[in-house]
Amino acid sequence: MSAHTSFLAHERFRWFKRSAWLCLITIVAYSAYAPVGGRNGGTWVGYGLGTIGLLLILWLSWLGVKKRGFSGGSHTIRGWTSAHVYLGLSLTIIATLHTGFEFGWNVHTLAYTLMMLVILSGGFGVFAYLRYPAKMSENLIGQSASALKKEMQDLDIRIARLTQRLPDSFAEAARMSLDQTKIGGGFMALLSGSSKKCGSAKAVALASSQAETLTDSAQQTSATEMVASLSRKAEIASRLRRDLSYKAIMDIWLWLHVPLTLGLIASLGAHVFIVFYYW
């Protein structure tokens, strides 16, 4: 778990401390200045906070793309990820103080709303990357997904061979396992990771009921092996579905975070243009 949480505590919380100091300075500046007409984004403090917020947003947006190309190793990636998280969170204070708590149905509030949604989606991303890598490792029990898929293929061959030693009624269980065991699929299937309709799980129940009717000892042994193979295949299929589900959950925040960020940058451009046009 430490490998996944270390970016938050990178270099003894360096970026947390820097972000905290930045927030403290902005709060002091906002509180110390009481202009005639009240605090708002049009005062010199408001413009200053707005400039800091704009630069942070542009830098963090650039960092989100650039950090994938860093070649300085995991230490550098952890450092920039830590900066991304803590400086992103600091925007909740900086941008809110910039508004002077004045909101309305306009492009300025739209930019603020999109910024908060970007931060929330990023927060979910942090939660996902803290929680799910460990669950993925636990789910696969040290094996790779490709190795489990290979084992499933071997089990299909074994089940087919066992079926040849058993009455024709067992062929239906083998066919059900082969044709109806689906891994992946549409968005909801990926996200849920459900195994309720798993063909192998149904095949286990069918083969078990058929095995109870056998009287020949050799066939009983083959049926027991077939049920065990089907059970193992159902277990592997369930693990692979959960693995895909965890990966989908870890990726879903990006499907929101990136479009929201692009919308935020566009609305910020409109916000800045309108402010200086009417200045």
C-alpha positions in Angstrom: 0.0 0.0 0.0 2.9 2.4 0.7 3.9 2.3 -3.0 0.5 3.7 -3.9 0.2 6.3 -1.1 3.8 7.7 -1.2 3.0 10.4 -3.6 0.8 12.1 -1.0 3.6 12.0 1.5 6.4 12.8 -1.0 9.4 14.3 0.7 7.7 14.7 4.0 4.6 16.3 2.6 6.6 19.0 0.7 3.8 20.0 -1.6 1.1 19.8 1.1 3.2 22.3 3.1 3.7 24.6 0.1 0.1 24.5 -0.8 -0.9 25.2 2.8 1.4 28.2 3.0 0.0 29.5 -0.3 -3.6 29.2 1.0 -2.6 30.9 4.3 -1.1 33.8 2.4 -4.1 34.3 0.2 -6.5 34.1 3.2 -4.4 36.7 5.1 -4.4 39.0 2.0 -8.1 38.6 1.5 -8.9 39.2 5.1 -6.6 42.2 5.5 -7.9 44.1 2.6 -11.4 45.6 3.0 -12.1 47.9 0.0 -15.0 50.2 -0.3 -17.9 48.4 -1.9 -16.8 45.0 -0.5 -14.5 42.3 -1.5 -14.9 41.0 -5.1 -12.9 39.8 -8.1 -12.5 43.4 -9.3 -10.3 44.6 -6.6 -6.5 44.5 -6.8 -6.5 41.5 -4.4 -9.2 39.9 -6.5 -7.2 40.4 -9.6 -4.1 39.0 -7.9 -5.9 35.9 -6.7 -7.5 35.4 -10.1 -4.1 35.6 -11.7 -2.6 33.1 -9.3 -5.6 30.8 -9.9 -5.4 31.1 -13.7 -1.7 30.3 -13.7 -2.2 27.4 -11.4 -4.9 25.9 -13.6 -2.9 26.3 -16.8 0.2 24.8 -15.2 -1.7 21.9 -13.7 -3.4 21.2 -17.0 0.0 21.2 -18.7 1.4 19.0 -16.0 -1.4 16.5 -16.4 -0.3 15.9 -20.0 3.5 16.3 -19.4 3.9 14.1 -16.4 3.3 11.0 -18.6 6.5 11.8 -20.5 8.8 12.4 -17.5 11.9 10.3 -17.7 13.3 11.1 -14.2 12.0 7.9 -12.7 9.2 7.1 -10.1 10.6 9.7 -7.7 10.0 12.5 -10.2 6.6 11.2 -11.1 5.6 11.0 -7.4 6.8 14.5 -6.8 4.8 16.0 -9.7 1.8 14.0 -8.9 1.9 15.2 -5.3 2.2 18.8 -6.6 -0.8 18.2 -8.9 -3.0 17.0 -6.1 -2.1 19.6 -3.4 -2.0 22.6 -5.6 -5.2 21.5 -7.3 -6.9 21.4 -3.9 -5.5 24.8 -3.0 -7.5 26.2 -5.9 -10.7 25.6 -3.9 -9.6 28.4 -1.5 -7.8 30.7 -4.0 -10.6 30.7 -6.6 -13.4 31.0 -3.9 -11.7 34.1 -2.4 -11.2 35.5 -5.9 -14.9 35.4 -6.4 -15.6 37.4 -3.2 -18.4 34.9 -2.7 -20.4 36.6 -5.5 -22.1 34.1 -7.8 -24.6 34.4 -10.6 -25.9 32.9 -13.8 -22.9 34.0 -15.9 -19.7 32.7 -17.5 -17.7 33.6 -14.4 -19.7 31.3 -12.2 -19.6 28.6 -14.9 -15.8 28.7 -14.9 -15.8 28.4 -11.1 -18.3 25.5 -11.2 -16.3 23.6 -13.8 -13.2 24.1 -11.7 -14.8 22.6 -8.7 -16.0 19.6 -10.8 -12.5 19.1 -12.1 -11.2 19.1 -8.6 -13.9 16.7 -7.4 -13.2 14.3 -10.3 -9.4 14.5 -9.6 -10.2 13.7 -5.9 -12.0 10.6 -7.0 -9.0 9.7 -9.1 -6.7 10.0 -6.1 -9.1 7.8 -4.1 -9.2 5.2 -6.9 -5.4 5.0 -7.2 -5.1 4.7 -3.5 -7.7 1.9 -3.2 -7.9 -0.2 -6.3 -4.3 -1.2 -7.1 -4.1 -3.1 -3.8 -7.5 -4.7 -4.5 -6.4 -5.7 -7.9 -3.3 -7.5 -6.5 -5.4 -9.2 -3.9 -8.0 -10.3 -6.5 -5.4 -11.9 -8.8 -3.5 -13.4 -6.0 -0.1 -12.7 -7.5 -1.0 -14.0 -11.0 -1.3 -12.0 -14.2 -4.6 -11.7 -16.1 -2.9 -13.3 -19.1 -1.9 -16.3 -17.0 -5.4 -16.7 -15.8 -6.8 -16.6 -19.3 -4.3 -19.2 -20.4 -5.5 -21.4 -17.5 -9.1 -21.0 -18.6 -8.1 -22.2 -22.1 -6.5 -25.3 -20.6 -9.6 -25.9 -18.5 -11.8 -25.8 -21.6 -9.6 -28.5 -23.2 -9.8 -30.6 -20.0 -13.5 -30.2 -19.7 -14.0 -31.3 -23.4 -11.9 -34.4 -22.7 -13.8 -35.3 -19.6 -17.1 -34.8 -21.4 -16.1 -37.7 -23.8 -16.1 -40.1 -20.8 -19.5 -39.0 -19.6 -23.1 -39.3 -20.8 -24.4 -36.9 -23.4 -26.2 -34.9 -20.8 -22.9 -33.5 -19.6 -22.2 -32.0 -23.0 -24.8 -29.3 -22.3 -22.8 -28.1 -19.3 -19.6 -28.0 -21.3 -21.4 -26.1 -24.1 -22.9 -23.7 -21.6 -19.5 -23.0 -20.0 -17.8 -22.5 -23.4 -20.5 -20.3 -25.1 -21.9 -18.3 -22.2 -18.8 -17.4 -20.1 -18.4 -13.8 -21.0 -15.6 -11.5 -19.7 -15.9 -7.8 -20.4 -18.6 -6.3 -22.7 -20.3 -3.0 -22.5 -19.7 -0.1 -20.1 -22.1 -1.3 -17.4 -20.8 -4.9 -17.7 -17.3 -3.7 -17.2 -18.1 -1.4 -14.4 -20.3 -3.9 -12.4 -17.9 -6.9 -12.7 -21.0 -9.0 -12.0 -20.9 -12.8 -12.4 -24.6 -13.5 -11.9 -25.1 -14.7 -15.5 -21.8 -16.5 -15.8 -22.1 -19.6 -18.0 -19.5 -21.5 -16.1 -21.3 -20.9 -12.8 -24.5 -22.3 -14.3 -22.6 -25.2 -15.8 -21.3 -26.1 -12.3 -24.9 -26.4 -11.0 -26.0 -28.4 -14.1 -23.0 -30.8 -14.0 -23.4 -31.3 -10.2 -27.0 -32.3 -10.6 -26.2 -34.7 -13.4 -23.3 -36.2 -11.4 -25.8 -37.2 -8.7 -27.5 -39.6 -11.1 -24.4 -41.6 -12.0 -23.9 -45.0 -10.7 -20.7 -46.0 -12.5 -17.6 -45.3 -10.3 -15.4 -44.3 -13.3 -18.0 -41.9 -14.5 -18.4 -40.5 -11.0 -14.7 -39.8 -10.9 -14.8 -38.1 -14.3 -17.9 -36.1 -13.3 -16.2 -34.9 -10.0 -13.2 -33.8 -12.0 -15.4 -32.0 -14.5 -17.3 -30.2 -11.7 -14.0 -29.1 -10.1 -12.7 -27.8 -13.5 -15.9 -25.9 -14.1 -15.8 -24.5 -10.6 -12.2 -23.3 -11.1 -13.1 -21.8 -14.5 -16.0 -19.9 -12.9 -13.7 -18.6 -10.2 -11.1 -17.4 -12.7 -13.9 -15.7 -14.8 -15.1 -14.0 -11.7 -11.6 -12.7 -10.8 -11.0 -11.4 -14.4 -14.4 -9.6 -14.3 -13.5 -7.9 -11.0 -10.0 -7.0 -12.4 -11.7 -5.3 -15.4 -14.1 -3.6 -13.1 -11.3 -2.2 -11.0 -9.5 -1.0 -14.1 -12.7 0.7 -15.4 -13.3 2.5 -12.1 -9.7 3.7 -12.1 -10.2 5.0 -15.6 -13.7 6.5 -15.4 -12.5 9.6 -13.6 -10.3 10.5 -16.6 -13.4 10.2 -18.8 -14.8 13.1 -16.7 -11.6 14.9 -15.7 -10.2 15.5 -19.1 -13.4 16.9 -20.8 -14.2 19.0 -17.7 -10.7 20.4 -17.8 -11.0 21.4 -21.5 -14.4 23.0 -20.7 -12.8 24.8 -17.7 -10.0 26.2 -19.9 -12.5 27.4 -22.5 -14.7 29.1 -19.9 -11.6 30.7 -18.3 -10.7 32.2 -21.7 -14.2 33.7 -21.9 -14.0 34.9 -18.3 -10.7 36.7 -18.8 -11.8 38.2 -22.1 -15.0 39.6 -20.6 -13.2 41.0 -17.6 -10.6 42.9 -19.6 -13.0 43.9 -22.3 -15.2 45.7 -19.8 -12.3 46.8 -17.6 
